[in-house]
Amino acid sequence: MPVHVPEQRSPAEPPPSPTLPHLVRAWAESTPDAPALVAGDVRWTYAELDDAVRRAAGALGELGLGAGSRVGLLGTNTASWLAAAVGAMWAGGRVDAFNTWVKAWDLEHLLETSACEVLVVTGRVRGSDMLSAVRELVPEVSSGAPGAWSSARFPALRHVVVLGGHPETPSGAHSFDDLLAAATPVGPGTDLARPEQPAYVMYTSGSTSRPKAVPLCQRDLLVNGFHIGERMGLGSSDRVWLGSPLFWSFGGANALPATWTHGACLVLPEQFSAAESAELLAREEVTAAYLLPGIIDALAGFGEQVRAARSLRTGLTIGRPEEVARAVDELDVPGICNIYGATETYGNCCVTHHDTPLDVRLSTQGPPLPGVEVRVVDAAGTVLDAGELGELQVRGRVTPGYLGDDEANAKAFTDDGWYRTGDRLRVRPDGAVEFGARLTDMIKTSGINVAPAEVESYLAGHPDVVEVAVVGAPHRVRGEVVMAFVVLRDDAGADGEALRAYCKDGIAGFKVPWEVVVTEELPRTATGKLTRRTLVETAAERVGAL
């Protein structure tokens, strides 16, 4: 029998709204003047948020967006990102959330996988020209008027919409601001979003060489987010700070629904800066914070300023006990919650209660959320008793399956519907899960999953590279960093630094190796099998010596 973890408390019921657009509209009707969003210069009440969403739905509808349509959204944490996302959902579309570290090599895969009809993209991120990749992949966007071109490479793509303006906006692209200014907000009650349909598709690295497309459905998104907020102790007066991107499940599928299902206010820096965020936490009297070990470490340098925000009382983070403890000791977040989950489980499936004794919150990731079951199995698939280490499997609120990837689905899900996490945990007698280790070779750097095979695939495309292997190495702040080992051709002109620069130019920044080590050969067993363990040990020594 599976391990059914007892829920010790009787949680409140989630709001009845079936979808995210419906939820926003419901708050706009019941508490129109309540604060919903602080993002840069934007301060929206729920009524103003609802108006922006319905205006965006009208603008996107005029581009032909309707039930079953797909929108690729590539942008930073802005009010425009949220208006475009929820507006697209209102119009009946799903939102494929793309990360802003992409280069053309990454974006090509995302556009092919999503088959999006509309790409909404910010002009610049951290000084990088995001439109350069679009112009490279979709040269047609620079010819003709908006809507008058078609893409040879991506036949579904019909429109490119630019957020925030750009001096070199292609002639065939729309301005989001101009579309909104000309649009008429759609009427209340006209939304086409459905509870069983995907709200988002989020992309996560796995054992395959390219990211997998993970659909997350509307009603499950709200219910799971609500229960996460309950574990944090959120209420309508809370102000929730998110330093991570909305395009991660930690943001768009966790912080966003956790906040808005409680009628609370989401506080967003466009991009994380420790100095600016410390000031923002205090100025906005933030009560709950979404943290990660790297964010905690950065904010600790401004600990006195953060601690001055007396309102800060709860939040979420992951990490080793000493990393979680830093949120309490150095940032004065007494009700910090420890979590476990994955994109496939709507961001989190296990969360500690904010008022559970601290020693339990430091050492465990809490019991499953209501509606979620967990079990632990051995290598043969036999269900283990409480206290025994094995692979954790999850059932209940999980993704309905990767899009267009039957092979990945067969590996990730059992015949009876359990999601194989690939992580080694135990379930304690009190029902809390306790992390042991990762069973796969996945690298988790600063909270982001990186598939070694994906980085290997890119490096293997360099003409000087004969063989390549990528592993993770422990790092004090980032958790792990990416390390690459390569064998070069005899006449190679490249070295390790040149190959690292090649990665910087071509793939997302979080995938770029900390170091590319040139070696004469990769370690193998007598039968020729690569011995990754040897590389892991070497990588750990090199990172530790830096």
DOVEXDO-829358 format. One record per residue (C-alpha): residue number from 0; x, y, z. Coordinates in steps of 0.02 Angstrom, whole numbers, plus 50000, padded with zeros to 5 digits. Layout:
BEGIN
<NUM <X Y Z>> ...
END
This chain:
BEGIN
<0 <50000 50000 50000>> <1 <50061 50177 49966>> <2 <50110 50289 50110>> <3 <49962 50405 50140>> <4 <50031 50548 50240>> <5 <49906 50614 50367>> <6 <49855 50796 50357>> <7 <49856 50853 50538>> <8 <49753 51011 50514>> <9 <49588 51054 50434>> <10 <49633 51180 50300>> <11 <49514 51315 50241>> <12 <49431 51288 50074>> <13 <49509 51367 49920>> <14 <49407 51500 49830>> <15 <49281 51428 49708>> <16 <49351 51515 49554>> <17 <49389 51384 49421>> <18 <49525 51485 49333>> <19 <49652 51623 49363>> <20 <49558 51753 49259>> <21 <49398 51712 49352>> <22 <49489 51731 49518>> <23 <49552 51905 49473>> <24 <49377 51956 49419>> <25 <49300 51887 49580>> <26 <49417 51992 49689>> <27 <49384 52144 49579>> <28 <49199 52125 49618>> <29 <49214 52087 49804>> <30 <49366 52192 49856>> <31 <49399 52311 49710>> <32 <49510 52431 49808>> <33 <49620 52298 49889>> <34 <49802 52304 49831>> <35 <49844 52165 49708>> <36 <50014 52209 49634>> <37 <50167 52317 49661>> <38 <50287 52306 49514>> <39 <50407 52449 49481>> <40 <50303 52607 49463>> <41 <50142 52507 49445>> <42 <50026 52492 49595>> <43 <49866 52402 49548>> <44 <49713 52365 49650>> <45 <49614 52210 49604>> <46 <49495 52319 49503>> <47 <49642 52394 49407>> <48 <49720 52222 49382>> <49 <49556 52157 49314>> <50 <49543 52304 49195>> <51 <49721 52274 49131>> <52 <49685 52089 49107>> <53 <49524 52119 49012>> <54 <49608 52253 48905>> <55 <49750 52131 48863>> <56 <49622 51996 48823>> <57 <49538 52116 48702>> <58 <49703 52162 48619>> <59 <49758 51981 48600>> <60 <49586 51929 48541>> <61 <49601 52055 48401>> <62 <49759 51965 48345>> <63 <49656 51807 48325>> <64 <49689 51727 48495>> <65 <49549 51611 48550>> <66 <49508 51447 48635>> <67 <49654 51327 48620>> <68 <49777 51459 48558>> <69 <49957 51466 48619>> <70 <50056 51618 48675>> <71 <50244 51615 48704>> <72 <50288 51741 48841>> <73 <50470 51794 48858>> <74 <50490 51932 48986>> <75 <50542 51990 49158>> <76 <50436 52018 49314>> <77 <50329 52164 49260>> <78 <50147 52213 49268>> <79 <50143 52191 49079>> <80 <50199 52009 49096>> <81 <50052 51976 49212>> <82 <49926 52071 49106>> <83 <49982 51977 48950>> <84 <49981 51808 49038>> <85 <49813 51820 49123>> <86 <49740 51912 48974>> <87 <49794 51772 48858>> <88 <49712 51646 48975>> <89 <49551 51750 48975>> <90 <49550 51743 48785>> <91 <49560 51553 48793>> <92 <49747 51533 48765>> <93 <49879 51443 48862>> <94 <50040 51532 48910>> <95 <50206 51451 48869>> <96 <50324 51537 48991>> <97 <50499 51556 48917>> <98 <50650 51600 49023>> <99 <50744 51761 48988>> <100 <50917 51680 48985>> <101 <50879 51603 48816>> <102 <50990 51625 48666>> <103 <50939 51582 48488>> <104 <50985 51397 48514>> <105 <50867 51384 48663>> <106 <50729 51491 48589>> <107 <50722 51388 48430>> <108 <50676 51233 48532>> <109 <50546 51329 48633>> <110 <50461 51400 48479>> <111 <50458 51230 48396>> <112 <50391 51141 48551>> <113 <50259 51271 48595>> <114 <50199 51301 48416>> <115 <50144 51470 48483>> <116 <50042 51584 48371>> <117 <50091 51742 48466>> <118 <50262 51778 48541>> <119 <50260 51914 48674>> <120 <50439 51967 48708>> <121 <50526 52103 48807>> <122 <50649 52213 48714>> <123 <50797 52203 48832>> <124 <50845 52101 48985>> <125 <50998 52145 49089>> <126 <51064 52246 48942>> <127 <51044 52100 48820>> <128 <50947 52127 48660>> <129 <50812 51992 48669>> <130 <50748 52037 48496>> <131 <50913 51988 48415>> <132 <50870 51804 48438>> <133 <50696 51836 48369>> <134 <50765 51924 48215>> <135 <50888 51782 48188>> <136 <50756 51646 48198>> <137 <50612 51740 48119>> <138 <50691 51857 47989>> <139 <50519 51881 47911>> <140 <50470 51991 48059>> <141 <50583 52127 47989>> <142 <50489 52132 47824>> <143 <50314 52195 47799>> <144 <50186 52258 47921>> <145 <50126 52172 48081>> <146 <50020 52022 48037>> <147 <50071 52026 47854>> <148 <50213 51900 47863>> <149 <50228 51713 47896>> <150 <50375 51616 47966>> <151 <50452 51479 47861>> <152 <50533 51398 48012>> <153 <50387 51415 48134>> <154 <50228 51403 48029>> <155 <50110 51426 48178>> <156 <50188 51594 48226>> <157 <50086 51741 48163>> <158 <50126 51887 48278>> <159 <50270 51956 48380>> <160 <50222 52079 48517>> <161 <50358 52183 48603>> <162 <50343 52229 48787>> <163 <50414 52393 48849>> <164 <50473 52462 48683>> <165 <50640 52444 48593>> <166 <50732 52564 48476>> <167 <50754 52427 48346>> <168 <50582 52347 48354>> <169 <50558 52252 48190>> <170 <50436 52329 48068>> <171 <50327 52173 48075>> <172 <50309 52172 48266>> <173 <50172 52250 48372>> <174 <50199 52362 48523>> <175 <50107 52291 48673>> <176 <50077 52466 48742>> <177 <50002 52522 48577>> <178 <49890 52369 48569>> <179 <49826 52402 48745>> <180 <49795 52586 48710>> <181 <49689 52542 48559>> <182 <49599 52394 48638>> <183 <49427 52390 48716>> <184 <49422 52286 48876>> <185 <49319 52130 48853>> <186 <49162 52117 48957>> <187 <49152 52027 49125>> <188 <49098 51847 49111>> <189 <49166 51823 48935>> <190 <49324 51729 48982>> <191 <49359 51568 48887>> <192 <49479 51490 49013>> <193 <49425 51318 49074>> <194 <49474 51232 49238>> <195 <49540 51073 49158>> <196 <49644 51162 49025>> <197 <49825 51218 49042>> <198 <49853 51390 49114>> <199 <50040 51380 49085>> <200 <50163 51269 48999>> <201 <50326 51283 49094>> <202 <50490 51211 49035>> <203 <50602 51106 49144>> <204 <50764 51015 49113>> <205 <50764 50827 49132>> <206 <50874 50683 49082>> <207 <50844 50722 48898>> <208 <50950 50844 48800>> <209 <50817 50980 48786>> <210 <50689 51054 48909>> <211 <50523 50964 48930>> <212 <50356 51053 48912>> <213 <50254 51039 49073>> <214 <50070 51091 49063>> <215 <49993 51152 49226>> <216 <49803 51162 49228>> <217 <49697 51307 49288>> <218 <49599 51237 49437>> <219 <49741 51129 49502>> <220 <49854 51282 49493>> <221 <49737 51381 49605>> <222 <49702 51242 49729>> <223 <49885 51195 49750>> <224 <49937 51377 49767>> <225 <49802 51408 49896>> <226 <49862 51265 50006>> <227 <50042 51326 49992>> <228 <49981 51496 50053>> <229 <49889 51411 50196>> <230 <50051 51328 50253>> <231 <50132 51501 50255>> <232 <49985 51573 50351>> <233 <49937 51700 50217>> <234 <49786 51813 50228>> <235 <49714 51957 50129>> <236 <49822 52087 50217>> <237 <49986 52003 50169>> <238 <50113 52075 50049>> <239 <50213 51937 49964>> <240 <50384 51973 49888>> <241 <50448 51866 49745>> <242 <50630 51884 49694>> <243 <50627 51738 49572>> <244 <50559 51746 49394>> <245 <50375 51722 49357>> <246 <50423 51602 49217>> <247 <50484 51477 49347>> <248 <50355 51368 49431>> <249 <50417 51442 49597>> <250 <50348 51607 49534>> <251 <50204 51589 49412>> <252 <50137 51424 49479>> <253 <50175 51450 49663>> <254 <50195 51629 49726>> <255 <50066 51702 49607>> <256 <49920 51584 49648>> <257 <49969 51572 49832>> <258 <49955 51762 49845>> <259 <49803 51794 49738>> <260 <49698 51650 49805>> <261 <49712 51739 49973>> <262 <49668 51910 49901>> <263 <49841 51971 49952>> <264 <49965 52086 49862>> <265 <50111 52024 49756>> <266 <50269 52131 49766>> <267 <50386 52109 49617>> <268 <50560 52175 49581>> <269 <50586 52160 49393>> <270 <50751 52073 49424>> <271 <50835 52025 49586>> <272 <50960 52147 49659>> <273 <51006 52123 49842>> <274 <51022 52309 49880>> <275 <50862 52358 49791>> <276 <50765 52211 49862>> <277 <50819 52248 50040>> <278 <50752 52425 50018>> <279 <50593 52360 49935>> <280 <50557 52236 50074>> <281 <50563 52374 50203>> <282 <50475 52509 50103>> <283 <50329 52397 50054>> <284 <50313 52319 50228>> <285 <50325 52146 50152>> <286 <50258 52007 50263>> <287 <50308 51851 50163>> <288 <50458 51817 50051>> <289 <50498 51685 49921>> <290 <50681 51645 49951>> <291 <50817 51529 49885>> <292 <50989 51494 49960>> <293 <51074 51613 49837>> <294 <50948 51750 49874>> <295 <50966 51725 50062>> <296 <51155 51736 50045>> <297 <51144 51897 49944>> <298 <51016 51978 50060>> <299 <51120 51930 50213>> <300 <51243 52064 50158>> <301 <51102 52188 50191>> <302 <51039 52095 50344>> <303 <51020 52248 50455>> <304 <50911 52333 50324>> <305 <50808 52176 50295>> <306 <50784 52147 50481>> <307 <50721 52325 50494>> <308 <50569 52267 50397>> <309 <50479 52213 50556>> <310 <50329 52154 50456>> <311 <50424 52008 50376>> <312 <50364 51849 50463>> <313 <50346 51703 50342>> <314 <50397 51637 50172>> <315 <50466 51488 50077>> <316 <50639 51421 50038>> <317 <50734 51262 49999>> <318 <50904 51203 50054>> <319 <51007 51119 50185>> <320 <50963 51150 50369>> <321 <51099 51281 50389>> <322 <51037 51372 50233>> <323 <50858 51376 50294>> <324 <50918 51433 50466>> <325 <51000 51586 50388>> <326 <50828 51651 50340>> <327 <50782 51650 50525>> <328 <50947 51704 50600>> <329 <51010 51832 50475>> <330 <50850 51895 50393>> <331 <50731 51876 50541>> <332 <50597 51775 50452>> <333 <50535 51671 50600>> <334 <50398 51577 50506>> <335 <50503 51522 50357>> <336 <50435 51363 50276>> <337 <50541 51224 50202>> <338 <50476 51148 50040>> <339 <50492 51004 49919>> <340 <50425 50991 49743>> <341 <50454 51007 49557>> <342 <50377 51095 49410>> <343 <50281 50934 49376>> <344 <50198 50949 49548>> <345 <50142 51130 49526>> <346 <50297 51199 49610>> <347 <50277 51115 49780>> <348 <50192 50958 49841>> <349 <50261 50960 50020>> <350 <50274 51115 50132>> <351 <50306 51135 50317>> <352 <50181 51234 50420>> <353 <50247 51406 50465>> <354 <50215 51376 50650>> <355 <50289 51201 50660>> <356 <50439 51196 50781>> <357 <50593 51265 50694>> <358 <50695 51106 50713>> <359 <50564 51013 50611>> <360 <50561 51149 50478>> <361 <50751 51142 50465>> <362 <50763 50954 50446>> <363 <50608 50910 50344>> <364 <50512 50976 50195>> <365 <50344 50953 50280>> <366 <50193 50842 50247>> <367 <50107 50834 50077>> <368 <49980 50967 50035>> <369 <49796 50919 50045>> <370 <49747 50815 49894>> <371 <49924 50750 49869>> <372 <49986 50574 49906>> <373 <50166 50518 49920>> <374 <50252 50351 49932>> <375 <50431 50290 49938>> <376 <50488 50141 49833>> <377 <50647 50042 49812>> <378 <50734 50005 49647>> <379 <50613 49862 49612>> <380 <50461 49974 49640>> <381 <50415 49897 49808>> <382 <50332 50021 49925>> <383 <50438 50050 50080>> <384 <50385 50082 50258>> <385 <50396 50251 50344>> <386 <50575 50296 50388>> <387 <50655 50200 50245>> <388 <50750 50292 50107>> <389 <50699 50267 49927>> <390 <50631 50359 49777>> <391 <50488 50476 49818>> <392 <50336 50461 49704>> <393 <50190 50583 49701>> <394 <50009 50568 49649>> <395 <49865 50691 49655>> <396 <49904 50863 49588>> <397 <50035 50827 49456>> <398 <50050 50879 49275>> <399 <49944 50777 49154>> <400 <50104 50737 49060>> <401 <50240 50813 48953>> <402 <50181 50882 48787>> <403 <50232 50783 48635>> <404 <50353 50670 48728>> <405 <50287 50493 48751>> <406 <50459 50426 48795>> <407 <50482 50552 48937>> <408 <50306 50516 49000>> <409 <50340 50330 49006>> <410 <50495 50361 49110>> <411 <50419 50490 49226>> <412 <50250 50410 49266>> <413 <50200 50238 49327>> <414 <50056 50144 49248>> <415 <49947 50187 49398>> <416 <49982 50374 49389>> <417 <50124 50406 49510>> <418 <50255 50535 49462>> <419 <50434 50472 49485>> <420 <50529 50618 49561>> <421 <50702 50542 49541>> <422 <50742 50602 49718>> <423 <50789 50498 49869>> <424 <50683 50538 50022>> <425 <50602 50458 50173>> <426 <50432 50485 50251>> <427 <50445 50505 50438>> <428 <50317 50430 50557>> <429 <50245 50604 50586>> <430 <50207 50617 50399>> <431 <50342 50742 50350>> <432 <50458 50702 50205>> <433 <50645 50715 50228>> <434 <50761 50741 50081>> <435 <50902 50617 50057>> <436 <50985 50642 49888>> <437 <50953 50658 49703>> <438 <50949 50492 49613>> <439 <50974 50563 49440>> <440 <51123 50659 49372>> <441 <51020 50819 49364>> <442 <51114 50976 49417>> <443 <51020 51102 49525>> <444 <51108 51270 49523>> <445 <51033 51417 49618>> <446 <50868 51323 49620>> <447 <50866 51292 49431>> <448 <50872 51118 49354>> <449 <51005 51093 49219>> <450 <51011 50933 49119>> <451 <51192 50881 49088>> <452 <51138 50807 48921>> <453 <51078 50977 48862>> <454 <51244 51063 48896>> <455 <51336 50913 48825>> <456 <51233 50924 48666>> <457 <51277 51106 48642>> <458 <51464 51086 48677>> <459 <51471 50935 48563>> <460 <51420 51051 48421>> <461 <51585 51145 48433>> <462 <51703 51088 48293>> <463 <51850 51066 48413>> <464 <51759 50952 48536>> <465 <51778 50763 48517>> <466 <51698 50708 48682>> <467 <51612 50799 48824>> <468 <51539 50755 48993>> <469 <51449 50875 49110>> <470 <51422 50850 49297>> <471 <51373 50952 49449>> <472 <51491 51006 49587>> <473 <51442 51065 49762>> <474 <51447 51253 49789>> <475 <51420 51345 49953>> <476 <51298 51475 49885>> <477 <51228 51401 49725>> <478 <51202 51225 49789>> <479 <51287 51155 49635>> <480 <51375 51225 49484>> <481 <51391 51155 49308>> <482 <51562 51080 49266>> <483 <51611 51021 49092>> <484 <51752 50904 49044>> <485 <51802 50898 48860>> <486 <51921 50804 48747>> <487 <51980 50910 48600>> <488 <52041 50871 48426>> <489 <52229 50866 48405>> <490 <52228 51024 48300>> <491 <52102 51116 48409>> <492 <52118 51304 48422>> <493 <52000 51318 48569>> <494 <52040 51301 48754>> <495 <51930 51292 48908>> <496 <51899 51479 48918>> <497 <51857 51489 48733>> <498 <51732 51348 48753>> <499 <51654 51435 48903>> <500 <51638 51593 48799>> <501 <51557 51487 48663>> <502 <51428 51431 48790>> <503 <51398 51609 48851>> <504 <51361 51662 48672>> <505 <51243 51519 48633>> <506 <51148 51452 48784>> <507 <51056 51520 48935>> <508 <51171 51592 49067>> <509 <51123 51469 49206>> <510 <51179 51324 49094>> <511 <51352 51397 49060>> <512 <51486 51290 49144>> <513 <51575 51362 49295>> <514 <51730 51291 49213>> <515 <51768 51193 49054>> <516 <51910 51074 49092>> <517 <52012 51009 48945>> <518 <52072 50831 48973>> <519 <52161 50702 48866>> <520 <52025 50572 48898>> <521 <51868 50546 48999>> <522 <51875 50415 49138>> <523 <51795 50250 49091>> <524 <51776 50075 49161>> <525 <51858 49924 49085>> <526 <51702 49898 48980>> <527 <51707 50077 48915>> <528 <51569 50150 49022>> <529 <51595 50331 49074>> <530 <51628 50343 49261>> <531 <51536 50502 49307>> <532 <51575 50477 49491>> <533 <51760 50510 49455>> <534 <51715 50670 49364>> <535 <51601 50724 49506>> <536 <51743 50702 49630>> <537 <51865 50797 49519>> <538 <51738 50936 49491>> <539 <51707 50952 49678>> <540 <51894 50968 49710>> <541 <51915 51103 49577>> <542 <51767 51207 49638>> <543 <51825 51189 49817>> <544 <51998 51252 49769>> <545 <51934 51407 49677>> 
END
